Amino acid sequence: MEMPIVNRCQAEACAYNRNQGCHALAITVGDRRHARCDTFFTDSVKGGDPGGTGRVGACKMADCRHNDQFECQAPGITVGAGENGADCLTYDPVYQTA
């Protein structure tokens, strides 16, 4: 299984973000209720591999149509600004609430 790439990250305040690219080796998405990027944090120092591209290591959003046994099966994801940091904008719940 190949981990999906983070195609773009719009959470520019994240310590792993450089020029809208994620440079964490792998991120974790979700807290079972919200599709947030659990790897997001701010710091004055940038981290990660500047030559690498972030990937999705785990996803806790079992209700997402891209999720199979807590592994993301999307070809790639986009992360963007959320309420408290960054969210997976590719999250697509199987069951929509009315």
C-alpha positions as CSV (number, residue, x, y, z in Angstrom):
1,M,0.0,0.0,0.0
2,E,1.4,3.4,-0.9
3,M,0.6,6.4,1.3
4,P,-1.3,9.2,-0.5
5,I,0.5,12.4,-0.9
6,V,-0.5,15.8,0.5
7,N,-1.0,17.6,-2.9
8,R,-1.3,21.0,-1.3
9,C,-1.4,22.4,2.2
10,Q,-3.0,25.8,2.6
11,A,-2.3,26.0,6.4
12,E,0.8,28.2,6.0
13,A,1.2,28.7,9.7
14,C,2.1,25.0,10.1
15,A,5.7,24.2,11.0
16,Y,5.8,21.6,8.2
17,N,4.4,24.0,5.5
18,R,6.7,25.6,3.0
19,N,5.2,27.3,0.0
20,Q,1.9,25.5,0.4
21,G,3.7,22.1,0.5
22,C,3.7,19.7,3.4
23,H,7.1,18.4,4.3
24,A,6.2,16.1,7.3
25,L,7.1,12.5,6.4
26,A,3.5,11.4,7.3
27,I,0.5,13.1,8.8
28,T,-2.4,11.8,10.7
29,V,-5.9,13.0,9.9
30,G,-8.9,13.1,12.2
31,D,-10.0,12.7,15.8
32,R,-13.0,10.5,14.9
33,R,-15.3,13.5,15.0
34,H,-13.4,16.1,12.9
35,A,-11.2,15.7,9.8
36,R,-8.4,17.8,11.1
37,C,-4.7,17.4,10.4
38,D,-3.5,16.1,13.8
39,T,0.1,16.8,12.7
40,F,-0.5,20.6,12.4
41,F,1.3,22.8,14.9
42,T,2.9,26.2,14.7
43,D,6.5,27.1,15.5
44,S,9.0,29.8,14.5
45,V,11.2,27.0,13.0
46,K,10.2,25.0,10.0
47,G,10.4,21.3,10.2
48,G,10.2,18.2,8.1
49,D,12.2,17.2,5.0
50,P,12.5,20.3,2.7
51,G,13.0,18.0,-0.3
52,G,10.2,15.6,0.6
53,T,6.4,15.6,0.1
54,G,4.1,14.9,3.0
55,R,2.0,11.8,2.9
56,V,-1.0,10.5,4.8
57,G,0.1,7.9,7.3
58,A,-3.2,7.3,9.1
59,C,-6.8,8.5,9.0
60,K,-9.2,8.2,11.9
61,M,-12.2,9.3,9.9
62,A,-13.9,5.9,9.5
63,D,-17.0,7.5,7.8
64,C,-14.9,9.0,4.9
65,R,-15.4,7.2,1.6
66,H,-11.6,7.2,1.0
67,N,-11.0,5.4,4.3
68,D,-10.3,1.6,4.4
69,Q,-9.4,0.2,7.8
70,F,-8.1,3.7,8.9
71,E,-5.9,4.0,5.9
72,C,-6.6,6.7,3.3
73,Q,-7.2,5.4,-0.2
74,A,-7.5,8.8,-2.0
75,P,-4.8,9.4,-4.6
76,G,-3.9,12.6,-2.8
77,I,-5.4,15.1,-0.4
78,T,-5.6,18.8,0.2
79,V,-5.2,20.4,3.6
80,G,-6.6,23.8,4.3
81,A,-7.4,26.2,7.1
82,G,-9.8,24.9,9.7
83,E,-11.5,26.1,12.9
84,N,-8.5,25.2,15.1
85,G,-5.6,24.6,12.7
86,A,-5.9,22.6,9.5
87,D,-8.5,20.3,8.0
88,C,-8.4,17.6,5.4
89,L,-10.4,19.2,2.6
90,T,-10.6,15.8,0.7
91,Y,-12.7,14.3,3.6
92,D,-16.0,13.1,2.1
93,P,-18.4,11.4,4.5
94,V,-20.2,8.4,3.2
95,Y,-23.3,9.4,5.2
96,Q,-24.4,13.0,4.9
97,T,-26.4,14.5,7.8
98,A,-29.5,16.4,6.9
